[in-house]
């Protein structure tokens, strides 16, 4: 899902450290070591990879790039969860920071069929069977829950179950799993669809909709930094006990997919992804599960 617009401090919402793009000698040495290892040989050696630009790893995301996934609308600064993950994947693959190039690709365009002008895209893109018909996904790097945001004075603010929202008018960004989550509720009114989450939040603030749905980290950001007098009513229970998962997106049948998979798996196993999640996405309050 997504997200919100302005680069507002996240202290109200997240337990966030000041940055995630160190450039000290130890990290430079680690990157050089990783690069040397990757260049030594094998199908995932940089000189063997079918890159968009020779010697560069081109990473795509949307514009604007929203908090808490990115910071200051600048994916290249290494701050925010997905920027930090992207650089960690790049380093694991043997790329140094100056070998990473960013490009802008709209969310709804990223998973469309066809040739890509990037090596991979990271943009809170949920792994779904439908999307996998058109693109590749890496192993998941994050498990996300969907959440419902309402105004504090809403009749739905004290809802205790998903069934309580059957009579609510709910909205979400087009093409997202948040929109699919609303559709699964079979509400009396059809879901309201917005170009992005910021426009959905504006509709909520103006009383044009009873609630909006977003992934939980974005929901925390919205109620802390962009919406006044709003609250998270609750999060969706995982369907069948399985969480929604975000994956790095690649062109269908990309030769890079196994190499990105290898990097994500290594970062999962050594605890790097868990550390980055704790740093950038740790919420300061519990959110009830709506069953």
GULO-778438 format. One record per residue: residue number from 1; residue in three letters; y, z negated, x negated of N, C-alpha, C in turn. Coordinates in Angstrom, 2 decimals. Atoms other than C-alpha are relative to their C-alpha. Example, Ala and Ser with C-alpha at 12.3 -4.5 7.8 and 13.67 -1.06 7.14 Angstrom:
BEGIN
1,ALA,-1.19,0.00,-0.89,-4.50,-7.80,-12.30,1.20,0.00,-0.90
2,SER,-1.19,0.06,0.82,-1.06,-7.14,-13.67,1.09,-0.73,0.77
//
This chain:
BEGIN
1,UNK,-1.18,0.00,-0.86,0.00,0.00,0.00,1.20,0.00,-0.87
2,UNK,-1.27,0.03,0.67,3.48,-0.51,-1.12,0.89,-0.99,0.69
3,UNK,-0.78,0.41,1.07,6.20,-1.99,-1.70,1.41,-0.15,0.40
4,UNK,-1.37,0.14,-0.40,9.91,-2.49,-1.77,0.88,0.48,-1.10
5,UNK,-0.84,-0.90,0.75,12.94,-1.14,-3.41,0.72,-0.61,-1.18
6,UNK,-0.97,0.41,1.02,15.46,-3.14,-5.38,-0.65,-0.90,-1.03
7,UNK,0.51,0.84,1.07,14.84,-4.87,-8.67,0.63,-1.37,0.10
8,UNK,-0.53,1.34,-0.23,15.48,-8.41,-7.46,-0.92,-0.99,-0.70
9,UNK,0.86,0.97,0.68,14.19,-11.43,-9.43,-1.08,-0.50,0.94
10,UNK,1.15,0.38,-0.81,10.78,-12.55,-8.23,-0.30,-1.49,-0.08
11,UNK,0.28,1.43,0.18,11.13,-16.26,-8.97,-0.35,-0.67,1.30
12,UNK,0.30,0.62,-1.28,11.05,-17.06,-5.27,-1.43,0.24,0.41
13,UNK,1.30,-0.41,-0.51,7.71,-15.35,-4.90,-1.12,-0.13,-0.99
14,UNK,1.08,-0.15,0.93,5.76,-15.00,-8.07,0.16,-0.93,-1.18
15,UNK,-0.05,0.71,1.27,4.88,-17.03,-11.10,0.01,1.06,-1.07
16,UNK,-0.17,-1.18,0.83,6.26,-14.41,-13.45,0.53,-0.39,-1.36
17,UNK,-0.55,0.18,1.33,6.80,-14.43,-17.16,1.10,1.01,-0.23
18,UNK,-1.21,-0.80,0.17,9.85,-12.78,-18.63,-0.29,1.45,-0.30
19,UNK,0.22,-1.41,0.31,8.20,-9.57,-19.81,-1.44,0.24,-0.35
20,UNK,1.37,-0.33,0.32,5.02,-7.71,-20.61,-0.04,1.21,-0.91
21,UNK,-0.02,-1.16,0.89,5.92,-5.25,-23.31,0.31,-0.45,-1.43
22,UNK,-0.29,0.52,1.33,5.66,-7.11,-26.62,-0.07,1.08,-1.05
23,UNK,0.03,-0.98,1.07,6.32,-5.24,-29.79,-0.07,-0.69,-1.36
24,UNK,0.07,0.70,1.27,5.53,-7.82,-32.43,-1.06,0.65,-0.90
25,UNK,0.86,-0.63,0.99,3.55,-7.02,-35.55,-1.47,-0.05,0.38
26,UNK,1.41,0.13,-0.35,0.22,-8.33,-34.23,-0.40,1.02,1.05
27,UNK,0.31,-0.98,-1.04,0.39,-6.10,-31.16,0.04,1.42,-0.57
28,UNK,-0.05,-1.32,0.62,1.43,-3.09,-33.25,-1.26,0.24,-0.80
29,UNK,1.21,-0.14,0.79,-1.50,-3.75,-35.53,-1.20,0.26,0.89
30,UNK,1.11,-0.18,-0.93,-3.85,-4.02,-32.57,-0.01,1.42,0.55
31,UNK,-0.08,-1.36,-0.53,-2.59,-0.73,-31.14,-0.43,1.01,-1.05
32,UNK,0.38,-0.92,1.06,-2.98,0.99,-34.53,-1.50,-0.04,-0.24
33,UNK,1.43,0.18,0.18,-6.46,-0.44,-34.88,-0.77,0.74,1.09
34,UNK,0.64,-0.67,-1.13,-7.38,0.81,-31.40,0.10,1.51,-0.12
35,UNK,-0.20,-1.43,0.18,-5.91,4.23,-32.15,-0.93,0.55,-1.06
36,UNK,0.86,-0.45,1.07,-7.83,4.51,-35.38,-1.44,0.08,0.46
37,UNK,1.36,0.02,-0.53,-11.05,3.55,-33.60,-0.25,1.16,0.93
38,UNK,0.18,-1.07,-0.97,-10.50,6.05,-30.80,0.00,1.36,-0.68
39,UNK,-0.11,-1.28,0.68,-9.65,8.80,-33.27,-1.20,0.28,-0.89
40,UNK,1.10,-0.13,0.92,-12.81,8.19,-35.26,-1.03,1.02,0.47
41,UNK,0.95,-0.95,-0.52,-14.89,10.40,-32.98,-0.42,-0.35,1.40
42,UNK,0.49,0.25,-1.35,-16.62,10.66,-29.63,0.81,0.73,1.04
43,UNK,-0.64,-0.76,-1.08,-15.74,12.22,-26.30,1.33,-0.60,0.44
44,UNK,-1.24,0.64,-0.41,-12.97,9.68,-25.68,1.01,-0.12,-1.14
45,UNK,-0.99,-0.04,1.07,-11.24,10.22,-29.01,1.20,0.81,0.48
46,UNK,-1.21,-0.64,-0.49,-7.63,11.22,-28.41,0.01,1.50,-0.27
47,UNK,-0.04,-1.42,0.33,-8.05,14.54,-30.20,-1.06,0.81,0.75
48,UNK,1.00,-0.68,-0.81,-10.96,15.34,-27.88,0.34,0.02,1.48
49,UNK,-0.33,0.12,-1.42,-9.26,14.51,-24.59,0.80,1.20,0.49
50,UNK,-0.75,-1.11,-0.59,-8.01,17.30,-22.29,1.30,-0.51,0.64
51,UNK,-1.23,0.63,-0.47,-4.50,15.86,-22.00,0.99,1.03,0.54
52,UNK,-1.05,-0.86,-0.54,-1.61,17.31,-20.00,0.92,0.48,-1.11
53,UNK,-0.80,-0.32,1.18,0.46,17.20,-23.19,-0.77,-0.49,-1.23
54,UNK,0.79,0.36,1.17,-1.34,17.21,-26.53,0.56,-1.24,-0.69
55,UNK,-0.39,1.21,0.71,-1.26,13.80,-28.18,0.74,-1.02,0.83
56,UNK,-0.73,0.91,-0.89,0.46,12.17,-25.17,-0.86,-0.32,1.23
57,UNK,0.63,0.38,-1.26,-0.92,10.24,-22.20,1.08,-0.01,1.07
58,UNK,-1.01,-0.12,-1.04,1.08,11.27,-19.14,-0.44,-0.78,1.23
59,UNK,0.33,0.89,-1.11,1.11,8.59,-16.43,1.03,0.21,1.11
60,UNK,-0.87,-0.23,-1.15,2.52,9.14,-12.94,0.11,-1.25,0.86
61,UNK,-0.17,0.98,-1.07,3.95,6.79,-10.35,1.16,0.48,0.87
62,UNK,-1.02,-0.41,-0.97,6.38,6.96,-7.43,1.40,-0.36,-0.49
63,UNK,-1.40,0.34,0.25,10.17,6.83,-7.50,0.67,-0.23,1.36
64,UNK,-0.08,1.13,0.93,11.43,4.27,-6.79,-1.35,-0.67,-0.22
65,UNK,1.19,0.78,0.34,8.80,2.13,-8.49,0.30,-1.45,0.38
66,UNK,-0.35,1.26,-0.68,8.68,-1.10,-6.49,-0.53,-1.25,-0.69
67,UNK,0.46,1.34,0.37,8.42,-4.78,-7.37,-1.11,-0.41,0.99
68,UNK,0.18,0.58,1.34,6.20,-6.61,-8.14,-0.85,0.86,-0.93
69,UNK,0.85,-0.90,0.79,4.26,-3.62,-9.43,0.72,0.52,-1.24
70,UNK,-0.86,-0.44,1.10,7.15,-2.48,-11.65,1.28,-0.83,0.05
71,UNK,-1.23,0.78,0.05,10.46,-4.02,-12.69,1.17,0.90,-0.35
72,UNK,-1.22,-0.76,0.24,13.97,-2.55,-12.58,-0.19,1.50,0.21
73,UNK,0.27,-1.42,-0.28,12.53,0.73,-11.26,-0.19,0.79,-1.30
74,UNK,0.19,-0.62,1.32,11.51,1.50,-14.86,-1.44,-0.22,-0.45
75,UNK,1.41,0.17,0.38,7.75,2.03,-15.36,-0.22,-0.12,-1.50
76,UNK,0.20,-0.05,1.45,8.25,2.52,-19.09,0.27,-1.32,-0.71
77,UNK,-0.35,1.25,0.69,9.39,-1.06,-19.77,-1.18,-0.96,-0.15
78,UNK,1.17,0.85,0.15,5.88,-2.54,-19.49,0.02,-1.23,0.86
79,UNK,-0.13,1.19,-0.84,7.01,-5.10,-16.91,-0.39,0.31,1.44
80,UNK,0.60,-0.22,-1.31,5.43,-5.56,-13.51,-1.48,0.27,-0.18
81,UNK,1.45,-0.04,0.15,1.71,-5.59,-12.83,-0.53,1.38,-0.39
82,UNK,0.60,-1.31,0.26,0.98,-1.87,-12.74,0.52,0.64,-1.28
83,UNK,-0.48,-0.48,1.29,3.22,-0.99,-15.67,-0.80,-0.65,-1.13
84,UNK,0.77,0.71,1.02,1.45,-3.66,-17.71,-1.44,0.49,-0.06
85,UNK,1.37,-0.51,-0.04,-1.97,-2.42,-16.56,-0.06,1.39,-0.64
86,UNK,-0.01,-1.36,0.54,-1.05,1.18,-17.41,0.03,-0.02,-1.53
87,UNK,-0.08,0.07,1.46,-0.08,0.24,-20.96,-1.26,-0.62,-0.60
88,UNK,1.26,0.59,0.50,-3.20,-1.90,-21.35,-1.11,1.05,-0.01
89,UNK,1.00,-1.08,-0.04,-5.39,1.04,-20.27,0.27,1.00,-1.12
90,UNK,-0.37,-0.95,1.05,-3.48,3.36,-22.61,-0.41,-0.53,-1.38
91,UNK,0.34,0.59,1.30,-3.94,0.98,-25.54,-1.50,-0.03,-0.21
92,UNK,1.46,0.05,0.08,-7.62,0.55,-24.77,-0.57,1.39,-0.30
93,UNK,0.44,-1.37,0.25,-7.94,4.34,-24.87,0.45,0.50,-1.37
94,UNK,-0.40,-0.35,1.34,-6.27,4.39,-28.28,1.41,0.53,-0.14
95,UNK,-1.37,-0.50,0.04,-2.69,5.36,-27.38,0.97,-1.13,-0.35
96,UNK,-1.08,0.93,0.26,0.35,3.59,-28.80,1.06,0.17,1.08
97,UNK,-1.03,-0.07,-1.05,3.38,2.91,-26.60,0.81,1.29,-0.07
98,UNK,-0.81,-1.21,0.10,5.29,5.88,-27.99,-0.81,1.27,0.28
99,UNK,0.83,-1.13,-0.41,2.36,8.13,-27.04,-0.20,0.05,1.51
100,UNK,0.08,0.02,-1.47,2.78,7.29,-23.35,1.27,0.61,0.57
101,UNK,-1.12,-0.63,-0.70,5.00,9.47,-21.15,-0.18,-0.21,1.50
102,UNK,0.05,0.24,-1.45,5.87,8.72,-17.51,0.58,1.19,0.75
103,UNK,-0.52,-1.04,-0.87,6.40,11.22,-14.72,0.00,-0.51,1.44
104,UNK,-0.16,0.46,-1.38,7.39,10.85,-11.06,-0.79,0.88,0.96
105,UNK,0.79,-0.70,-1.02,4.97,11.79,-8.27,0.02,-0.84,1.27
106,UNK,-0.02,0.76,-1.26,5.45,10.74,-4.61,-1.40,-0.48,0.38
107,UNK,1.27,0.61,-0.39,2.73,8.47,-3.25,-0.87,0.95,0.82
108,UNK,0.79,-0.84,-0.91,1.66,10.86,-0.49,-0.45,1.31,-0.63
109,UNK,0.38,-1.23,0.71,1.43,13.76,-2.96,-1.14,-0.27,-0.98
110,UNK,0.91,0.31,1.10,-0.68,11.96,-5.55,-1.46,0.31,0.31
111,UNK,1.42,-0.17,-0.32,-4.00,12.15,-3.71,-0.31,1.31,0.75
112,UNK,0.25,-1.30,-0.59,-3.61,15.68,-2.36,-0.86,0.84,-0.95
113,UNK,0.83,-0.85,0.87,-6.11,18.30,-3.66,0.85,0.86,-0.92
114,UNK,-0.69,-0.93,0.87,-5.16,20.51,-6.55,0.21,-0.52,-1.41
115,UNK,-0.24,0.33,1.40,-4.22,20.53,-10.21,1.13,-1.01,-0.12
116,UNK,-0.99,1.06,0.19,-2.26,17.50,-11.41,0.82,0.23,-1.26
117,UNK,-0.90,-0.10,1.16,0.72,17.46,-13.75,0.08,-1.34,-0.72
118,UNK,0.07,1.29,0.67,-0.36,14.07,-15.09,-1.45,-0.24,-0.41
119,UNK,1.36,0.38,0.39,-3.36,12.47,-16.77,-0.59,-1.02,0.95
120,UNK,0.41,0.87,-1.10,-3.56,9.59,-14.33,1.23,-0.58,0.69
121,UNK,-1.08,0.55,-0.84,-1.48,8.01,-11.56,-0.38,-1.44,0.35
122,UNK,0.21,1.40,-0.39,-1.09,4.28,-10.92,1.12,-0.39,0.95
123,UNK,-1.05,0.13,-1.02,0.70,3.48,-7.67,-0.53,-0.69,1.26
124,UNK,0.59,0.74,-1.13,-1.16,0.97,-5.47,-0.77,0.93,0.93
125,UNK,0.76,-0.98,-0.77,-3.49,3.75,-4.36,-1.39,-0.56,0.27
126,UNK,1.29,0.56,-0.37,-6.45,2.37,-2.46,-1.10,1.03,-0.13
127,UNK,1.17,-0.87,0.14,-9.86,3.82,-3.20,-0.65,0.16,1.38
128,UNK,0.63,-0.27,-1.28,-11.15,5.46,-0.02,-0.90,1.23,-0.14
129,UNK,0.92,-1.14,0.04,-13.99,7.89,0.65,0.73,1.31,0.28
130,UNK,-0.75,-1.21,-0.34,-11.56,10.37,2.19,0.78,0.51,-1.21
131,UNK,-0.77,-0.42,1.16,-9.33,10.42,-0.89,-0.91,0.47,-1.13
132,UNK,0.92,-0.38,1.07,-12.35,10.68,-3.19,-0.53,1.42,0.18
133,UNK,0.37,-1.41,-0.19,-13.06,14.08,-1.66,0.95,0.92,-0.76
134,UNK,-1.02,-0.85,0.61,-9.88,15.35,-3.31,0.36,-0.40,-1.43
135,UNK,-0.39,0.49,1.32,-9.37,13.19,-6.42,-1.07,-0.93,-0.54
136,UNK,0.84,1.03,0.62,-11.17,10.91,-8.85,0.74,-1.32,0.00
137,UNK,-0.55,1.33,0.21,-10.64,7.16,-9.05,-0.76,-0.68,-1.13
138,UNK,0.65,0.84,0.99,-11.34,4.81,-11.90,-0.69,-1.16,0.70
139,UNK,0.45,1.29,-0.49,-13.16,1.56,-11.49,1.23,-0.77,0.49
140,UNK,-1.18,0.71,-0.52,-10.89,-0.78,-9.47,0.62,-0.95,-1.03
141,UNK,-0.71,0.94,0.87,-8.23,-2.72,-11.33,0.64,-1.14,0.78
142,UNK,-0.59,1.07,-0.81,-7.07,-4.86,-8.39,-0.59,0.03,1.40
143,UNK,0.46,0.14,-1.38,-8.40,-6.13,-5.06,1.15,-0.54,0.84
144,UNK,-1.19,0.32,-0.79,-5.72,-6.27,-2.36,-0.36,-0.33,1.44
145,UNK,0.11,0.29,-1.43,-5.41,-7.78,1.09,1.24,0.54,0.70
146,UNK,-1.13,-0.43,-0.81,-3.20,-6.42,3.86,0.57,-1.21,0.74
147,UNK,-0.65,1.15,-0.65,-0.67,-8.79,5.44,0.98,0.49,1.06
148,UNK,-0.94,-0.31,-1.07,1.47,-8.82,8.58,1.25,-0.85,-0.16
149,UNK,-1.29,0.68,0.11,5.17,-9.68,8.28,0.69,0.05,1.35
150,UNK,-0.73,0.06,-1.26,7.13,-10.83,11.34,1.28,-0.80,-0.22
151,UNK,-1.20,0.83,0.08,10.52,-12.40,11.99,-0.36,-1.44,0.35
152,UNK,0.29,1.41,-0.21,10.64,-16.18,12.00,0.02,-0.40,1.47
153,UNK,-0.12,0.35,-1.40,11.65,-16.28,15.67,-0.91,0.84,0.90
154,UNK,0.89,-0.87,-0.76,8.95,-13.83,16.73,-1.06,-0.80,0.76
155,UNK,1.08,0.63,-0.75,6.42,-14.76,19.38,-1.33,0.08,-0.75
156,UNK,1.23,-0.18,0.77,3.81,-13.63,16.82,-0.01,-0.81,-1.30
157,UNK,-0.10,0.75,1.26,4.95,-15.96,14.03,-1.11,-1.05,-0.13
158,UNK,1.05,1.03,0.02,2.31,-18.53,14.99,-1.36,0.57,0.38
159,UNK,1.28,-0.62,-0.34,-0.49,-16.04,15.60,-1.11,-0.55,-0.89
160,UNK,1.11,0.56,0.77,-3.89,-17.31,14.51,-1.16,0.98,-0.15
161,UNK,1.07,-0.99,0.10,-6.02,-14.18,14.90,0.60,1.40,0.09
162,UNK,-0.44,-1.38,-0.10,-5.74,-10.41,14.65,0.13,0.43,1.46
163,UNK,-0.05,-0.34,-1.42,-6.38,-10.22,18.38,1.34,-0.35,0.62
164,UNK,-1.31,0.40,-0.51,-3.05,-11.95,18.94,1.04,1.10,-0.14
165,UNK,-0.96,-1.07,0.25,-1.33,-8.79,17.70,-0.28,1.26,0.83
166,UNK,0.33,-1.20,-0.78,-2.89,-6.40,20.22,1.18,0.48,0.83
167,UNK,-1.16,-0.39,-0.83,0.31,-6.44,22.28,1.26,0.21,-0.84
168,UNK,-1.16,-0.13,0.89,2.63,-6.22,19.25,0.23,1.46,-0.38
169,UNK,-0.32,-1.29,0.60,4.45,-3.13,18.04,0.04,-0.20,-1.51
170,UNK,0.13,0.18,1.44,3.51,-2.79,14.37,0.25,1.32,-0.72
171,UNK,-0.31,-1.19,0.77,4.64,-0.37,11.69,-0.43,-0.12,-1.44
172,UNK,0.37,-0.04,1.42,3.72,0.70,8.16,0.37,1.35,-0.57
173,UNK,-0.32,-1.25,0.68,4.32,3.41,5.59,-1.07,1.05,0.30
174,UNK,0.90,-1.11,-0.27,2.78,6.81,6.27,-1.01,0.18,-1.14
175,UNK,1.02,-0.34,0.98,-0.47,7.68,4.53,-0.61,-1.17,-0.74
176,UNK,0.47,1.18,0.73,-1.32,4.10,3.53,-1.16,-0.67,0.73
177,UNK,1.05,0.81,-0.63,-4.23,1.78,4.15,0.61,-1.07,0.89
178,UNK,-0.68,0.92,-0.90,-1.69,-0.54,5.74,0.08,0.60,1.41
179,UNK,-0.04,-0.69,-1.29,-1.30,2.04,8.51,-1.39,0.02,0.62
180,UNK,1.37,0.01,-0.51,-5.08,2.27,8.84,-0.38,-1.40,0.49
181,UNK,0.29,1.37,-0.43,-5.22,-1.52,9.09,0.54,-0.25,1.42
182,UNK,-0.56,0.14,-1.35,-2.92,-1.38,12.13,-0.87,0.75,1.00
183,UNK,0.83,-0.79,-0.91,-5.03,1.38,13.68,-1.30,-0.70,0.33
184,UNK,1.25,0.72,-0.25,-8.10,-0.82,13.31,0.16,-1.10,1.04
185,UNK,-0.24,1.05,-0.99,-6.46,-3.40,15.59,-0.04,0.53,1.43
186,UNK,-0.02,-0.63,-1.33,-6.34,-0.92,18.49,1.06,-0.67,0.88
187,UNK,-1.11,0.59,-0.75,-2.95,-2.22,19.59,0.34,0.86,1.22
188,UNK,-0.36,-0.71,-1.22,-1.61,-1.28,23.01,0.96,1.16,-0.30
189,UNK,-0.94,-1.04,0.40,1.21,0.71,21.37,-0.47,0.64,-1.30
190,UNK,0.36,-0.70,1.24,0.58,3.35,18.72,0.83,-0.55,-1.15
191,UNK,-0.76,0.50,1.15,1.60,2.26,15.21,1.26,0.84,-0.24
192,UNK,-1.23,-0.70,0.38,5.14,3.13,14.14,-0.11,0.35,-1.47
193,UNK,0.22,-0.52,1.36,5.16,5.23,10.98,1.33,0.23,-0.70
194,UNK,-1.25,-0.10,0.78,7.83,5.10,8.25,-0.27,0.70,-1.32
195,UNK,0.12,-0.73,1.26,8.49,7.15,5.13,-0.37,-0.92,-1.16
196,UNK,0.34,0.97,1.03,8.29,4.05,2.96,0.14,-1.41,0.56
197,UNK,0.02,1.38,-0.48,7.96,0.29,3.23,1.40,-0.57,0.17
198,UNK,-1.37,0.47,-0.14,11.67,-0.28,2.75,0.56,0.36,1.37
199,UNK,-0.47,-0.41,-1.32,12.41,1.69,5.92,-0.72,-0.80,1.09
200,UNK,0.73,0.84,-0.95,9.70,-0.26,7.73,0.62,-1.39,0.06
201,UNK,-0.62,1.33,0.05,11.31,-3.52,6.58,1.34,0.01,0.72
202,UNK,-1.28,-0.10,-0.69,14.69,-2.32,7.84,-0.19,0.02,1.51
203,UNK,0.29,-0.03,-1.43,13.17,-1.58,11.24,-0.34,-1.40,0.51
204,UNK,0.31,1.37,-0.39,11.78,-5.12,11.33,1.26,-0.84,0.06
205,UNK,-1.24,0.77,0.04,15.14,-6.61,10.36,0.89,0.32,1.19
206,UNK,-0.83,-0.42,-1.12,16.81,-4.62,13.15,-0.65,-0.23,1.36
207,UNK,0.66,0.31,-1.26,14.32,-5.77,15.76,-0.62,1.20,0.68
208,UNK,0.58,-1.20,-0.58,12.89,-2.29,16.28,-1.52,-0.02,0.04
209,UNK,1.44,0.12,0.06,9.35,-3.42,15.60,-0.33,-1.50,-0.09
210,UNK,0.37,1.42,0.02,7.51,-6.74,16.05,-0.48,-0.46,-1.37
211,UNK,0.53,0.37,1.31,5.87,-6.66,12.66,-0.30,1.23,-0.83
212,UNK,0.39,-1.09,0.89,5.08,-4.54,9.64,-1.16,-0.48,-0.86
213,UNK,1.16,0.32,0.83,1.98,-4.38,7.47,0.20,0.57,-1.39
214,UNK,-0.10,-0.40,1.40,1.96,-4.23,3.67,-1.06,-0.75,-0.78
215,UNK,0.91,0.78,0.82,-0.31,-5.29,0.84,0.65,-1.34,-0.31
216,UNK,-0.49,1.38,0.08,0.00,-9.01,0.21,1.06,-0.23,-1.08
217,UNK,-1.08,0.22,0.99,1.97,-8.94,-3.09,1.33,0.60,0.44
218,UNK,-1.24,-0.61,-0.48,4.50,-6.54,-1.58,0.58,-0.81,1.15
219,UNK,-0.47,0.82,-1.11,4.69,-8.73,1.52,0.74,-1.23,-0.52
220,UNK,-0.69,1.15,0.60,5.60,-11.74,-0.65,1.39,0.41,-0.50
221,UNK,-1.28,-0.47,0.51,8.33,-9.71,-2.31,0.98,0.26,1.13
222,UNK,-0.88,-0.34,-1.11,9.73,-8.46,0.98,0.62,-1.24,0.64
223,UNK,-0.54,1.17,-0.68,10.06,-11.89,2.58,0.86,-0.85,-0.94
224,UNK,-0.78,0.80,0.95,11.48,-13.41,-0.62,1.31,0.66,-0.39
225,UNK,-1.15,-0.67,0.61,13.94,-10.75,-1.68,0.72,1.00,0.88
226,UNK,-0.63,-1.06,-0.76,14.65,-8.18,1.00,0.21,-0.32,1.48
227,UNK,-0.10,0.32,-1.42,14.17,-9.73,4.43,0.48,-1.43,0.20
228,UNK,-0.42,1.34,-0.37,16.03,-12.68,5.85,-0.72,-0.41,1.28
229,UNK,0.62,0.54,-1.22,14.37,-14.90,8.45,-1.29,0.73,0.35
230,UNK,1.30,-0.64,-0.22,10.97,-13.28,8.00,-1.08,-0.83,-0.67
231,UNK,1.11,0.77,0.53,7.55,-14.72,7.28,-1.27,0.84,0.02
232,UNK,1.31,-0.65,-0.03,4.02,-13.61,6.50,-0.87,-0.75,1.00
233,UNK,0.79,0.66,-1.05,2.03,-14.35,9.64,-1.42,-0.25,-0.44
234,UNK,1.36,0.16,0.49,-1.26,-13.90,7.85,-0.49,1.28,-0.65
235,UNK,0.62,-1.16,0.64,-3.55,-11.56,6.00,-1.26,0.40,0.75
236,UNK,1.20,-0.49,-0.66,-6.35,-9.40,7.31,-1.24,-0.54,-0.69
237,UNK,1.29,0.37,0.56,-9.89,-10.62,6.86,-0.64,1.27,-0.56
238,UNK,0.65,-1.16,0.58,-11.82,-8.30,4.54,-1.08,0.52,0.94
239,UNK,0.97,-0.63,-0.89,-13.86,-5.86,6.59,-1.37,0.00,-0.67
240,UNK,1.33,0.04,0.56,-17.52,-6.59,5.99,-0.10,-0.81,-1.27
241,UNK,0.02,0.82,1.19,-16.62,-9.02,3.24,0.44,0.72,-1.26
242,UNK,-0.41,-0.78,1.17,-15.40,-6.23,0.93,1.51,0.15,-0.04
243,UNK,-1.46,-0.12,0.10,-11.81,-6.24,-0.34,0.43,1.45,-0.16
244,UNK,-0.61,-1.29,0.32,-9.54,-3.22,-0.46,0.31,0.01,-1.49
245,UNK,-0.17,-0.05,1.45,-9.31,-2.03,-4.06,0.88,1.17,-0.42
246,UNK,-0.85,-1.03,0.58,-6.74,-0.09,-6.06,-0.70,0.59,-1.23
247,UNK,0.56,-0.65,1.16,-7.88,2.46,-8.63,1.00,0.93,-0.65
248,UNK,-0.78,-1.01,0.70,-6.29,4.66,-11.26,-0.47,1.36,0.51
249,UNK,0.33,-1.29,-0.60,-6.14,8.16,-9.76,0.07,1.12,-1.04
250,UNK,0.05,-1.14,0.90,-7.12,11.30,-11.66,-0.34,1.27,0.78
251,UNK,0.38,-1.27,-0.61,-7.63,14.96,-10.89,-1.49,0.01,0.28
252,UNK,1.41,-0.06,-0.37,-10.95,15.70,-9.18,-0.83,0.56,-1.16
253,UNK,0.92,-0.38,1.07,-13.79,15.92,-11.73,0.68,0.06,-1.37
254,UNK,-0.70,0.04,1.28,-11.41,15.11,-14.57,-0.93,-0.48,-1.11
255,UNK,0.77,0.44,1.15,-13.01,14.83,-17.99,0.52,-1.33,-0.54
256,UNK,-0.57,1.28,0.42,-10.74,11.82,-18.51,-0.59,-1.19,0.77
257,UNK,0.44,1.10,-0.86,-12.34,9.78,-15.71,-0.94,-0.97,-0.71
258,UNK,0.88,0.96,0.68,-15.21,8.32,-17.80,0.72,-0.83,-1.05
259,UNK,-0.73,0.72,1.04,-12.76,7.36,-20.55,0.91,-1.07,0.60
260,UNK,-0.83,0.99,-0.69,-10.38,5.64,-18.13,-0.89,-1.10,0.57
261,UNK,0.96,0.98,-0.50,-13.37,3.93,-16.49,-0.40,-0.98,-1.10
262,UNK,0.40,0.83,1.13,-14.46,2.68,-19.89,1.09,-1.00,-0.36
263,UNK,-1.13,0.89,0.33,-10.99,1.25,-20.54,0.18,-1.08,1.05
264,UNK,-0.18,0.99,-1.07,-10.68,-0.45,-17.13,-1.13,-1.03,-0.03
265,UNK,1.14,0.92,0.09,-14.17,-1.94,-17.49,0.19,-1.00,-1.13
266,UNK,-0.22,0.89,1.15,-13.31,-3.35,-20.93,1.08,-1.03,0.31
267,UNK,-1.10,0.92,-0.34,-10.06,-4.86,-19.61,-0.42,-1.01,1.06
268,UNK,0.55,0.94,-0.99,-11.97,-6.42,-16.71,-0.86,-1.05,-0.69
269,UNK,0.96,0.88,0.64,-14.65,-7.89,-18.92,0.64,-0.97,-0.98
270,UNK,-0.62,0.92,0.98,-12.31,-9.35,-21.54,1.09,-0.89,0.63
271,UNK,-0.93,0.88,-0.69,-10.09,-11.00,-18.90,1.44,0.46,0.02
272,UNK,-1.39,-0.48,0.06,-6.98,-8.89,-19.53,0.57,0.24,1.38
273,UNK,-0.50,-0.28,-1.35,-6.66,-7.72,-15.93,0.26,-1.28,0.78
274,UNK,-0.20,1.28,-0.68,-7.09,-11.25,-14.62,1.26,-0.69,-0.50
275,UNK,-1.20,0.62,0.57,-4.39,-12.48,-17.00,1.26,0.68,0.53
276,UNK,-1.17,-0.73,-0.49,-1.98,-9.73,-15.90,0.23,-0.28,1.48
277,UNK,-0.13,0.34,-1.42,-2.69,-10.47,-12.24,0.62,-1.38,0.17
278,UNK,-0.55,1.36,-0.06,-1.98,-14.15,-12.83,1.48,0.00,-0.36
279,UNK,-1.38,-0.04,0.48,1.24,-13.30,-14.64,0.95,0.62,1.01
280,UNK,-0.93,-0.77,-0.82,2.70,-10.81,-12.19,-0.19,-0.13,1.51
281,UNK,0.27,-0.03,-1.44,1.06,-11.34,-8.80,-0.40,-1.34,0.59
282,UNK,0.38,1.31,-0.53,0.37,-15.07,-8.43,1.00,-0.45,1.06
283,UNK,-0.87,0.41,-1.10,1.76,-16.11,-5.06,0.20,-1.51,-0.03
284,UNK,-0.35,1.42,0.04,3.44,-19.49,-4.60,-0.41,-0.74,1.27
285,UNK,0.43,0.68,-1.22,1.92,-20.21,-1.21,-1.26,0.65,0.52
286,UNK,1.22,-0.52,-0.60,-1.30,-19.79,0.69,0.37,0.75,1.29
287,UNK,-0.21,-0.80,-1.21,-1.50,-17.21,3.46,-1.27,-0.08,0.84
288,UNK,1.19,0.12,-0.85,-3.84,-17.82,6.41,-0.67,1.35,0.22
289,UNK,0.78,-1.21,-0.30,-6.60,-15.29,7.07,-0.11,0.14,1.50
290,UNK,0.06,-0.28,-1.44,-6.35,-13.72,10.52,-1.33,0.68,0.30
291,UNK,1.34,-0.55,-0.28,-9.86,-13.15,11.86,-0.03,0.69,1.36
//
